[in-house]
Each structure stands twice: as C-alpha cells, then as structure tokens.
Amino acid sequence: MLTVLSPGEVKLPDGRSVEFANLDVAATAPCLTPVAEAVADLLPFYGSVHRGAGALAQRCTREYDQARESVAEYVGCGPDDHVVFTRNTTDALNLLAHALPPGTTVVTFDAEHHANLLPWRHPVRLPAPGTPAEAVAALDAALSRLHGPVLVAVTAAGNVTGELWPVARLAEVAHRHGARLAVDAAQLAPHAPARLPELGADYLAFSGHKLYAPFGAGVLAGRADWLDAAAPYLAGGGASAEVRSDFAVRWHTGPARHEAGTPNLLGAVALATACRVLAGQDHPAERALVTRFRAALAALPHVEELRLFDAAAPRVGIVSFTVLGADPDELSTTLGRGHGIGVRTGLFCAHPLTRRLLAEATARLDPGATPAPAAVRASFGLGTRAEHVDRLVSALAGLPRPA
C-alpha cells in the first residue's frame, strides 16, 4: 500500500483533535514515503552533477542520469525524444514556448490553466467547449484554416473541474493537419498514466509537486528536434560545450542544452522515484471517493458543482463548487479552524474559465443571485480517506441556508 507523509492530528477550538483532512492535493500533493526515503538516502552523498571525478560527484551524476531514464520510461519516450528537467509545469511550457520554430502558430482553449494560456505569443484561442466532441470539432475547424508550423496545447485533466479531456482524439486531429500536440499533464499524472504514445502527444509537461514529489522539479518530455534547434533556455555552464577565447559558444544538444547551471538533483531523484512507484498503479479508491463526494454535494440544495462538460463526464480527484450566500474565504477558514479540513479557494490560476463556471453554477442554484468571487475546490489523492470526505460534506450541510 502506498503511503504519504502526514501532519497527523490538529486541534480544534473545542479542544478536540482530529486527523487533518488534506483536501488540497491538487495544489501540492503530500510526499510519498518512498520519495522521502530516497531523498534521505541520497543526502549524505550530495555533491556535484557532471562536474567532478570524486566519489560524491560520481554517485550524484549516476543518480541524476538514472532519474532521467526512469522518467523517460514512465512517460514512454522514444529514441527521438528528450526529457528535460525543469522547475514545474509552468517552467516546462515556457521552455517549449521558447523553443518554437519562428512562425509557429499555437492553438489552445480558453479553458486552460494560466501555465498553458500565458506563455504563448498571440495564440489562436478557441472558446471553452461544452462537450469533448465540441472540443474535437472546434480544433478540426481551426486547424483547417491554418498554415505553417502549428502547435496545439491542451490540458489532459482540468485543474478546476478535474474533467478529462479527449486528448487522444485531439492528437489525431492535430496530426492529420500536420500539427503537433503539447499536453499539460500536471493534473493527470498523479491520477492516471500520462504517456506520450497512449495520449498521442508530441510533448508532455508535468510537475513533481503534484506527483507526490514536492522537491521543486518538473519535466518537459517530447520530440527532440525543436529543442535541439532552439537557443538554450538559459545561458550558462552545463549548456555550453565550449566557450572560446573570443567568447564564441558551442552549445550542447540534448537535454543539457536547456539545463544550464547546477541541476536540482534531489528534485529529479524525487520525481523519478515517484514515477517508478506510481507506474502501473490504479486508483479505484480515489474514484470511489470522488463519486461519493459528488453524490453528496448534489443532495445539498445550496451547493453546486462547477463543470464544463456533462455531469457524467469522467474526471480525476478534483471537485470545485460554490455555496450560495457563503463567502468562499470565510468558508475556507471555517473548514480549516473548525473542522480540520484543508481546501482551496480562489480562481485556481484559470481565471477566465472559473469565472464563467461560477456564473453558470450560480444560475443553476438561483438565476437572480450574484456569483461568488471565487470557488471552493476539494481535491483527493493518496492519503484521502472516506472520513475526510464525509467530514467535509457534514460541514457543508451544517452551513446556514440563504434566506
């Protein structure tokens, strides 16, 4: 059984102690026990990577190179793919934006996280679709009007709703039009396989801190040609193969080209360990908790779930909702201090989408009501228990009803 590190119990104002219910794992997941152990085992040997012949440097170089191999296997890289270690998904997608060939058109949807909205220069932004089929049709129509190199950038699982996007079908459309597909897998990877071949993706980005490896590493994996042709993402040692006396530079090809400076060894080892531990894992308990929670929310007349697709659309362990008449920040504080529950409130770095979904959810509750300025998000994963979910439902059921 996979276990994660936990803060244990927290004390409530009435003097009781309860197990902390961490329902904010979509923001930052707790650390897997094997990940913490791998980092602790390596710390006594911590040293330079690719920069020394001593025992520590040799050990750390071997660990770093093996971490890259593990991640490549986890995401299904082929011989013409690279795995570049980054800081997180945002950094990975900014790296890809930096590496685009001149004249590349980027196509994305308004439903994206800011990490997949903001790095692209003058993208073609398609409206957030109401169904997966609508997303496929909209992309097909858009690509039929474009020429030259095109990159389609989409999420695999929404960080607001948890809904799964039809990535494989979008990839088929993109490739039929000669375009490439980049996938933001930050919210997919912790819950389901995130592999280039099965998704049909050309590029894949995800974060260690979402994948139970919170040590500051992320990944951009995918086709090597654009990455090798682009100028280094950062200029400096490690990326440079040779600097002559006239300061002319010959840059490396391969992942080192975009990994200048001392690498985040512990982050890479942590992320690779999580990939090895999670490979092939299924998450039936998590899916059952999502179903349990959504059914309970649907029975509360003052609470409405945020969703883009049909209510039956498959999703990962993320459920955002609005509570009629409740201030979301005050609600979050009440849940934390009074019930030992950690949730997230806000617009979740997806402001256009969340505002739209808040308006739609509020209209379903009360067409005349003003939408709340933010939503509440409960997110589940390893370490989430049924009691945590039931405690949240009980707290929401006990809220004062709007007049």
The 8 nearest C-alpha neighbors of each residue, nearest first, counted from 0:
[[1, 2, 381, 3, 280, 382, 276, 32],
 [2, 0, 3, 381, 31, 32, 276, 33],
 [1, 3, 32, 31, 0, 382, 4, 381],
 [4, 2, 31, 32, 30, 29, 382, 5],
 [3, 5, 30, 32, 29, 31, 2, 6],
 [4, 6, 7, 3, 29, 382, 19, 30],
 [7, 5, 8, 4, 19, 9, 18, 21],
 [8, 6, 5, 18, 19, 9, 17, 4],
 [7, 9, 18, 17, 19, 16, 6, 10],
 [8, 10, 16, 17, 19, 18, 339, 11],
 [9, 11, 16, 15, 14, 17, 8, 12],
 [10, 12, 15, 13, 14, 337, 16, 336],
 [13, 11, 14, 337, 10, 336, 15, 338],
 [14, 12, 11, 15, 10, 337, 16, 338],
 [15, 13, 12, 11, 10, 16, 17, 9],
 [14, 16, 11, 13, 10, 17, 12, 9],
 [17, 15, 10, 9, 11, 8, 14, 18],
 [18, 16, 8, 9, 19, 10, 339, 15],
 [17, 19, 8, 7, 20, 9, 16, 339],
 [18, 20, 339, 8, 9, 21, 340, 7],
 [21, 19, 340, 387, 22, 341, 339, 18],
 [20, 22, 341, 23, 19, 340, 24, 383],
 [21, 23, 378, 377, 342, 341, 379, 24],
 [24, 22, 342, 378, 25, 21, 26, 343],
 [23, 25, 28, 27, 26, 378, 22, 379],
 [26, 24, 23, 378, 27, 28, 209, 186],
 [27, 25, 24, 23, 28, 209, 343, 208],
 [28, 26, 24, 209, 208, 25, 29, 23],
 [27, 29, 24, 211, 209, 208, 25, 210],
 [30, 28, 211, 3, 4, 31, 27, 24],
 [29, 31, 211, 3, 212, 4, 213, 32],
 [30, 32, 3, 34, 211, 33, 2, 4],
 [31, 33, 3, 35, 34, 2, 4, 36],
 [34, 32, 36, 35, 31, 37, 272, 273],
 [35, 33, 37, 31, 269, 36, 32, 272],
 [34, 36, 32, 38, 33, 37, 39, 31],
 [35, 37, 33, 39, 34, 38, 40, 32],
 [38, 36, 34, 40, 39, 35, 33, 41],
 [37, 39, 41, 35, 40, 36, 42, 265],
 [38, 40, 36, 42, 41, 37, 35, 43],
 [41, 39, 37, 38, 42, 36, 43, 44],
 [40, 42, 38, 39, 44, 43, 45, 37],
 [41, 43, 45, 39, 44, 40, 38, 265],
 [44, 42, 45, 41, 40, 39, 46, 55],
 [45, 43, 42, 55, 41, 46, 58, 59],
 [46, 44, 42, 43, 41, 55, 59, 47],
 [45, 47, 55, 56, 59, 44, 48, 58],
 [48, 46, 56, 50, 49, 59, 51, 55],
 [47, 49, 60, 50, 59, 56, 46, 261],
 [50, 48, 60, 51, 47, 56, 57, 237],
 [51, 49, 48, 47, 56, 52, 60, 57],
 [52, 50, 56, 53, 49, 47, 57, 48],
 [51, 53, 57, 56, 54, 50, 55, 49],
 [54, 52, 56, 55, 51, 57, 58, 46],
 [53, 55, 57, 56, 58, 52, 44, 51],
 [56, 54, 58, 46, 44, 57, 53, 59],
 [57, 55, 47, 51, 59, 46, 53, 58],
 [56, 58, 54, 60, 55, 59, 53, 52],
 [59, 57, 55, 61, 56, 60, 54, 62],
 [58, 60, 62, 56, 61, 57, 48, 63],
 [61, 59, 48, 63, 57, 62, 49, 58],
 [60, 62, 58, 64, 59, 63, 65, 57],
 [63, 61, 59, 65, 60, 64, 66, 58],
 [64, 62, 66, 60, 65, 61, 264, 59],
 [63, 65, 61, 67, 66, 62, 60, 68],
 [64, 66, 68, 62, 67, 63, 61, 69],
 [67, 65, 271, 63, 69, 64, 68, 268],
 [66, 68, 70, 64, 65, 69, 71, 82],
 [69, 67, 65, 71, 66, 70, 72, 64],
 [70, 68, 66, 72, 71, 67, 271, 73],
 [69, 71, 73, 67, 72, 271, 68, 74],
 [72, 70, 68, 76, 69, 74, 73, 75],
 [73, 71, 75, 69, 70, 74, 68, 76],
 [72, 74, 70, 71, 75, 274, 69, 278],
 [73, 75, 194, 71, 72, 76, 195, 193],
 [76, 74, 72, 194, 73, 195, 71, 196],
 [77, 75, 71, 80, 74, 72, 195, 78],
 [76, 78, 80, 79, 75, 71, 81, 221],
 [79, 77, 80, 76, 81, 223, 222, 71],
 [78, 80, 77, 223, 222, 81, 76, 224],
 [81, 79, 222, 221, 223, 77, 78, 76],
 [82, 80, 223, 221, 220, 254, 83, 222],
 [81, 83, 220, 219, 71, 254, 67, 84],
 [84, 82, 254, 219, 218, 81, 220, 85],
 [83, 85, 218, 217, 82, 219, 216, 86],
 [86, 84, 217, 218, 87, 91, 216, 90],
 [85, 87, 216, 217, 215, 90, 84, 88],
 [88, 86, 217, 206, 90, 89, 216, 85],
 [89, 87, 205, 91, 206, 90, 204, 217],
 [90, 88, 114, 92, 91, 87, 93, 115],
 [89, 91, 93, 87, 88, 92, 86, 85],
 [92, 90, 88, 94, 219, 89, 93, 85],
 [91, 93, 95, 94, 89, 90, 96, 88],
 [94, 92, 96, 90, 95, 118, 91, 97],
 [95, 93, 97, 91, 92, 96, 90, 98],
 [94, 96, 92, 98, 97, 93, 91, 99],
 [97, 95, 93, 94, 98, 99, 119, 92],
 [96, 98, 94, 95, 99, 93, 232, 229],
 [99, 97, 229, 95, 96, 226, 225, 94],
 [100, 98, 96, 97, 103, 95, 101, 225],
 [99, 101, 103, 102, 98, 225, 229, 148],
 [102, 100, 103, 99, 148, 98, 104, 229],
 [101, 103, 100, 104, 148, 147, 99, 149],
 [104, 102, 148, 149, 101, 100, 99, 105],
 [103, 105, 149, 150, 148, 102, 122, 106],
 [106, 104, 150, 122, 151, 149, 123, 103],
 [107, 105, 123, 151, 122, 124, 152, 150],
 [106, 108, 124, 152, 151, 153, 125, 123],
 [109, 107, 125, 124, 110, 127, 126, 111],
 [108, 110, 127, 126, 111, 125, 124, 352],
 [109, 111, 127, 352, 108, 112, 349, 351],
 [112, 110, 109, 115, 116, 108, 113, 349],
 [111, 113, 349, 114, 115, 348, 116, 110],
 [112, 114, 116, 115, 348, 117, 349, 111],
 [115, 113, 89, 112, 116, 117, 118, 92],
 [116, 114, 113, 112, 111, 117, 118, 92],
 [117, 115, 113, 114, 111, 118, 112, 119],
 [116, 118, 113, 119, 115, 114, 120, 93],
 [119, 117, 93, 116, 96, 115, 120, 114],
 [120, 118, 117, 122, 96, 121, 116, 105],
 [119, 121, 122, 118, 117, 105, 96, 104],
 [122, 120, 119, 123, 105, 104, 124, 106],
 [123, 121, 105, 120, 106, 124, 119, 104],
 [122, 124, 106, 105, 107, 125, 121, 104],
 [125, 123, 107, 108, 122, 106, 109, 126],
 [124, 126, 108, 109, 107, 123, 127, 137],
 [127, 125, 109, 108, 128, 124, 110, 137],
 [126, 128, 110, 109, 108, 125, 129, 352],
 [129, 127, 134, 130, 133, 126, 131, 307],
 [128, 130, 308, 307, 133, 127, 131, 134],
 [131, 129, 308, 133, 132, 128, 134, 309],
 [132, 130, 134, 133, 165, 164, 135, 128],
 [133, 131, 135, 130, 134, 136, 165, 128],
 [132, 134, 136, 130, 131, 135, 128, 137],
 [135, 133, 131, 137, 128, 132, 136, 138],
 [136, 134, 132, 138, 133, 137, 169, 139],
 [135, 137, 139, 133, 138, 134, 132, 140],
 [138, 136, 134, 140, 139, 135, 133, 141],
 [139, 137, 141, 135, 140, 136, 142, 134],
 [138, 140, 136, 142, 137, 141, 172, 135],
 [141, 139, 137, 143, 138, 142, 136, 144],
 [142, 140, 138, 143, 139, 144, 137, 145],
 [143, 141, 145, 144, 139, 140, 138, 176],
 [142, 144, 140, 141, 145, 139, 176, 146],
 [145, 143, 142, 141, 146, 140, 139, 176],
 [146, 144, 142, 143, 141, 147, 149, 104],
 [147, 145, 148, 144, 149, 142, 143, 104],
 [146, 148, 149, 103, 145, 102, 104, 178],
 [149, 147, 103, 104, 178, 146, 102, 150],
 [150, 148, 104, 178, 103, 105, 147, 179],
 [149, 151, 105, 179, 178, 180, 104, 106],
 [150, 152, 180, 106, 105, 107, 179, 181],
 [153, 151, 181, 107, 180, 182, 106, 150],
 [154, 152, 182, 107, 183, 181, 151, 155],
 [153, 155, 183, 182, 156, 184, 157, 111],
 [154, 156, 164, 184, 163, 187, 183, 166],
 [157, 155, 163, 187, 162, 161, 186, 154],
 [156, 158, 161, 162, 159, 160, 154, 155],
 [157, 159, 161, 160, 186, 156, 317, 112],
 [160, 158, 157, 161, 319, 347, 353, 317],
 [159, 161, 162, 157, 318, 306, 158, 319],
 [162, 160, 317, 157, 314, 315, 156, 158],
 [161, 163, 314, 160, 157, 156, 313, 164],
 [164, 162, 156, 314, 155, 313, 161, 165],
 [163, 165, 155, 166, 156, 131, 162, 154],
 [166, 164, 168, 167, 131, 169, 163, 155],
 [165, 167, 169, 168, 164, 198, 170, 155],
 [166, 168, 198, 170, 169, 199, 165, 171],
 [169, 167, 171, 170, 166, 165, 172, 135],
 [170, 168, 166, 172, 171, 167, 135, 173],
 [169, 171, 173, 167, 168, 172, 199, 166],
 [170, 172, 168, 174, 169, 173, 175, 167],
 [173, 171, 169, 175, 170, 174, 139, 168],
 [172, 174, 178, 170, 176, 175, 171, 169],
 [175, 173, 177, 178, 176, 171, 172, 170],
 [174, 176, 172, 173, 177, 171, 178, 170],
 [177, 175, 174, 173, 178, 142, 172, 143],
 [176, 178, 174, 175, 173, 179, 149, 148],
 [179, 177, 149, 173, 174, 176, 150, 148],
 [178, 180, 150, 201, 151, 173, 174, 149],
 [179, 181, 151, 200, 201, 150, 152, 170],
 [182, 180, 202, 152, 203, 201, 200, 151],
 [183, 181, 203, 153, 154, 184, 152, 202],
 [182, 184, 154, 204, 185, 155, 153, 203],
 [185, 183, 187, 205, 155, 186, 204, 182],
 [184, 186, 205, 183, 187, 206, 188, 88],
 [187, 185, 184, 156, 188, 158, 189, 157],
 [186, 188, 184, 156, 190, 189, 185, 191],
 [187, 189, 193, 190, 191, 184, 186, 185],
 [190, 188, 210, 187, 191, 186, 209, 211],
 [189, 191, 188, 187, 315, 282, 192, 186],
 [190, 192, 188, 187, 189, 193, 281, 282],
 [193, 191, 188, 194, 190, 187, 279, 278],
 [194, 192, 188, 74, 191, 187, 184, 195],
 [193, 195, 74, 75, 197, 196, 192, 198],
 [194, 196, 200, 198, 75, 199, 197, 74],
 [197, 195, 199, 198, 194, 75, 200, 76],
 [198, 196, 199, 194, 195, 167, 200, 193],
 [199, 197, 167, 200, 195, 196, 166, 194],
 [198, 200, 196, 170, 167, 197, 195, 201],
 [201, 199, 195, 180, 198, 202, 181, 170],
 [200, 202, 180, 221, 181, 179, 222, 195],
 [203, 201, 221, 181, 200, 220, 182, 180],
 [202, 204, 182, 220, 219, 181, 183, 221],
 [205, 203, 219, 183, 88, 218, 184, 91],
 [204, 206, 185, 88, 184, 218, 217, 183],
 [207, 205, 217, 87, 88, 208, 209, 185],
 [206, 208, 212, 210, 270, 209, 216, 217],
 [207, 209, 213, 212, 27, 210, 206, 211],
 [208, 210, 28, 27, 207, 206, 211, 25],
 [209, 211, 207, 189, 208, 212, 28, 206],
 [210, 212, 30, 28, 31, 29, 209, 208],
 [213, 211, 207, 208, 270, 269, 30, 210],
 [214, 212, 208, 207, 215, 211, 30, 28],
 [215, 213, 266, 212, 216, 208, 269, 265],
 [214, 216, 266, 86, 213, 208, 207, 87],
 [217, 215, 86, 266, 207, 87, 85, 267],
 [216, 218, 87, 206, 85, 86, 207, 205],
 [219, 217, 84, 85, 204, 205, 83, 220],
 [218, 220, 204, 91, 83, 203, 82, 84],
 [221, 219, 82, 203, 202, 81, 218, 83],
 [220, 222, 202, 80, 201, 81, 203, 223],
 [221, 223, 80, 224, 201, 79, 81, 202],
 [222, 224, 80, 226, 81, 225, 79, 227],
 [223, 225, 227, 226, 222, 228, 79, 80],
 [224, 226, 228, 227, 223, 98, 229, 99],
 [227, 225, 223, 229, 224, 228, 98, 222],
 [226, 228, 224, 252, 225, 229, 223, 253],
 [229, 227, 225, 226, 224, 230, 98, 100],
 [230, 228, 98, 226, 227, 225, 231, 99],
 [229, 231, 232, 228, 98, 227, 256, 226],
 [232, 230, 257, 233, 256, 234, 229, 238],
 [231, 233, 257, 94, 230, 234, 97, 256],
 [234, 232, 231, 259, 257, 235, 258, 238],
 [235, 233, 231, 259, 238, 232, 236, 239],
 [236, 234, 259, 238, 260, 239, 237, 233],
 [235, 237, 238, 260, 259, 239, 234, 261],
 [236, 238, 259, 239, 260, 255, 235, 258],
 [239, 237, 256, 259, 255, 236, 251, 235],
 [238, 240, 250, 237, 241, 236, 251, 249],
 [239, 241, 250, 251, 249, 238, 242, 237],
 [242, 240, 249, 239, 248, 243, 250, 247],
 [243, 241, 248, 246, 247, 249, 244, 239],
 [244, 242, 246, 245, 247, 241, 248, 249],
 [243, 245, 246, 242, 247, 248, 241, 249],
 [244, 246, 243, 247, 242, 248, 241, 249],
 [247, 245, 243, 244, 242, 248, 241, 249],
 [246, 248, 243, 245, 242, 249, 244, 241],
 [249, 247, 242, 241, 246, 250, 243, 239],
 [248, 250, 241, 240, 239, 242, 251, 247],
 [251, 249, 239, 240, 238, 248, 256, 252],
 [252, 250, 256, 240, 238, 239, 255, 253],
 [251, 253, 227, 256, 250, 255, 254, 226],
 [252, 254, 255, 256, 227, 251, 81, 223],
 [253, 255, 83, 256, 257, 81, 82, 258],
 [256, 254, 258, 238, 257, 253, 237, 251],
 [255, 257, 238, 251, 252, 254, 231, 253],
 [258, 256, 232, 231, 255, 254, 259, 233],
 [257, 259, 255, 256, 238, 260, 254, 237],
 [260, 258, 238, 237, 235, 236, 233, 257],
 [259, 261, 236, 237, 262, 235, 258, 238],
 [260, 262, 263, 259, 48, 47, 237, 258],
 [263, 261, 264, 260, 258, 48, 259, 84],
 [262, 264, 266, 265, 267, 261, 216, 215],
 [265, 263, 267, 266, 262, 63, 268, 59],
 [266, 264, 268, 267, 263, 269, 38, 214],
 [265, 267, 214, 216, 269, 263, 215, 264],
 [266, 268, 270, 264, 269, 265, 216, 66],
 [269, 267, 271, 265, 66, 270, 266, 272],
 [270, 268, 266, 272, 34, 212, 267, 271],
 [269, 271, 273, 267, 207, 212, 272, 268],
 [270, 272, 66, 274, 268, 273, 269, 70],
 [273, 271, 269, 275, 274, 270, 34, 268],
 [272, 274, 276, 270, 271, 275, 277, 34],
 [275, 273, 271, 277, 272, 276, 278, 73],
 [276, 274, 272, 278, 273, 277, 271, 69],
 [275, 277, 273, 274, 278, 272, 33, 280],
 [276, 278, 274, 280, 275, 273, 279, 189],
 [279, 277, 275, 280, 276, 274, 73, 192],
 [278, 280, 277, 281, 192, 276, 191, 275],
 [281, 279, 277, 278, 282, 191, 276, 192],
 [280, 282, 283, 279, 191, 190, 277, 284],
 [281, 283, 285, 284, 286, 280, 190, 191],
 [284, 282, 286, 285, 281, 287, 288, 280],
 [285, 283, 287, 286, 282, 288, 384, 289],
 [284, 286, 288, 287, 283, 282, 380, 289],
 [287, 285, 289, 283, 288, 284, 290, 282],
 [286, 288, 284, 290, 285, 289, 291, 283],
 [289, 287, 291, 285, 290, 286, 292, 284],
 [288, 290, 286, 292, 291, 287, 316, 293],
 [289, 291, 287, 293, 288, 292, 294, 286],
 [292, 290, 288, 294, 289, 293, 287, 295],
 [293, 291, 295, 289, 294, 290, 288, 296],
 [292, 294, 296, 290, 295, 291, 289, 297],
 [293, 295, 297, 291, 292, 296, 290, 298],
 [294, 296, 292, 298, 293, 297, 291, 392],
 [297, 295, 293, 299, 298, 294, 292, 302],
 [296, 298, 294, 295, 299, 293, 303, 302],
 [299, 297, 295, 296, 300, 294, 302, 293],
 [298, 300, 296, 297, 302, 301, 396, 295],
 [299, 301, 302, 298, 297, 364, 303, 296],
 [302, 300, 323, 299, 322, 303, 400, 364],
 [303, 301, 322, 299, 300, 321, 323, 296],
 [304, 302, 320, 321, 360, 305, 322, 364],
 [303, 305, 320, 319, 306, 321, 360, 302],
 [306, 304, 320, 319, 356, 360, 160, 303],
 [307, 305, 160, 308, 304, 356, 310, 309],
 [306, 308, 129, 309, 305, 356, 160, 128],
 [307, 309, 130, 129, 306, 312, 310, 131],
 [308, 310, 311, 312, 307, 130, 306, 129],
 [309, 311, 312, 308, 306, 307, 313, 304],
 [310, 312, 309, 313, 308, 314, 162, 306],
 [313, 311, 309, 310, 308, 314, 162, 163],
 [314, 312, 163, 162, 311, 315, 161, 310],
 [315, 313, 162, 161, 163, 312, 316, 156],
 [314, 316, 161, 317, 190, 162, 156, 163],
 [315, 317, 379, 378, 289, 161, 380, 285],
 [318, 316, 378, 161, 315, 160, 377, 379],
 [319, 317, 377, 160, 376, 378, 161, 320],
 [320, 318, 376, 375, 305, 304, 160, 159],
 [319, 321, 304, 305, 375, 303, 374, 376],
 [320, 322, 374, 303, 302, 375, 323, 304],
 [323, 321, 302, 325, 301, 324, 303, 320],
 [322, 324, 301, 325, 302, 321, 401, 361],
 [323, 325, 401, 322, 326, 400, 371, 301],
 [326, 324, 322, 323, 327, 330, 329, 371],
 [325, 327, 329, 328, 330, 324, 371, 322],
 [326, 328, 330, 329, 325, 331, 373, 344],
 [329, 327, 331, 330, 326, 332, 344, 373],
 [330, 328, 332, 326, 331, 327, 333, 325],
 [331, 329, 327, 333, 328, 332, 326, 334],
 [330, 332, 328, 334, 329, 333, 327, 335],
 [333, 331, 335, 329, 330, 334, 336, 328],
 [334, 332, 330, 337, 336, 335, 331, 329],
 [335, 333, 338, 331, 340, 332, 337, 336],
 [334, 336, 340, 339, 332, 333, 341, 338],
 [337, 335, 333, 334, 338, 339, 332, 11],
 [336, 338, 333, 334, 335, 11, 339, 12],
 [337, 339, 334, 340, 335, 336, 11, 333],
 [340, 338, 335, 19, 336, 337, 20, 9],
 [341, 339, 20, 335, 334, 338, 19, 21],
 [340, 342, 21, 22, 335, 23, 20, 339],
 [343, 341, 23, 22, 377, 376, 340, 331],
 [342, 344, 376, 375, 23, 377, 345, 341],
 [345, 343, 375, 374, 376, 327, 373, 328],
 [344, 346, 373, 374, 347, 375, 343, 372],
 [345, 347, 350, 373, 353, 348, 349, 374],
 [348, 346, 349, 345, 159, 350, 158, 353],
 [349, 347, 113, 346, 112, 350, 114, 345],
 [350, 348, 112, 347, 113, 352, 346, 351],
 [349, 351, 346, 353, 352, 348, 354, 347],
 [352, 350, 354, 353, 349, 355, 109, 110],
 [351, 353, 355, 110, 354, 350, 349, 356],
 [352, 354, 356, 350, 355, 346, 351, 357],
 [355, 353, 357, 351, 356, 352, 350, 358],
 [354, 356, 352, 358, 353, 357, 359, 351],
 [355, 357, 359, 353, 358, 354, 305, 360],
 [358, 356, 354, 360, 359, 355, 353, 361],
 [357, 359, 361, 355, 356, 370, 360, 362],
 [358, 360, 356, 362, 357, 361, 355, 363],
 [361, 359, 357, 363, 362, 358, 303, 305],
 [362, 360, 364, 358, 363, 359, 370, 365],
 [361, 363, 366, 365, 359, 364, 360, 358],
 [362, 364, 360, 361, 365, 366, 359, 303],
 [365, 363, 361, 362, 360, 366, 303, 301],
 [364, 366, 362, 368, 367, 363, 361, 323],
 [367, 365, 362, 368, 363, 364, 361, 369],
 [368, 366, 365, 369, 362, 361, 364, 370],
 [369, 367, 365, 366, 370, 361, 362, 323],
 [368, 370, 371, 367, 361, 358, 366, 362],
 [371, 369, 358, 361, 357, 368, 372, 362],
 [370, 372, 373, 369, 326, 374, 357, 321],
 [373, 371, 370, 374, 354, 345, 327, 357],
 [374, 372, 345, 371, 346, 327, 344, 375],
 [373, 375, 321, 345, 344, 320, 346, 327],
 [374, 376, 344, 320, 319, 343, 321, 327],
 [377, 375, 319, 343, 318, 342, 344, 320],
 [378, 376, 22, 342, 318, 23, 317, 319],
 [379, 377, 317, 22, 23, 316, 25, 24],
 [378, 380, 316, 22, 383, 24, 317, 285],
 [381, 379, 383, 382, 285, 24, 316, 378],
 [380, 382, 383, 3, 2, 379, 1, 285],
 [381, 383, 380, 3, 384, 2, 5, 379],
 [384, 382, 381, 380, 379, 387, 385, 21],
 [383, 385, 387, 386, 382, 388, 288, 20],
 [384, 386, 388, 387, 389, 288, 383, 390],
 [385, 387, 389, 384, 388, 390, 383, 20],
 [388, 386, 20, 390, 384, 385, 389, 391],
 [389, 387, 385, 391, 390, 386, 392, 292],
 [388, 390, 392, 386, 391, 387, 393, 385],
 [391, 389, 393, 387, 388, 392, 386, 394],
 [392, 390, 394, 388, 389, 393, 395, 387],
 [391, 393, 389, 395, 394, 390, 396, 388],
 [394, 392, 396, 390, 391, 395, 389, 397],
 [393, 395, 391, 397, 392, 396, 390, 398],
 [396, 394, 392, 397, 398, 393, 391, 302],
 [397, 395, 393, 394, 398, 392, 299, 399],
 [398, 396, 394, 395, 393, 399, 400, 392],
 [397, 399, 395, 396, 400, 394, 325, 393],
 [400, 398, 397, 401, 396, 325, 324, 402],
 [399, 401, 398, 402, 301, 324, 323, 397],
 [402, 400, 324, 399, 323, 301, 325, 398],
 [401, 400, 324, 399, 323, 301, 325, 368]]
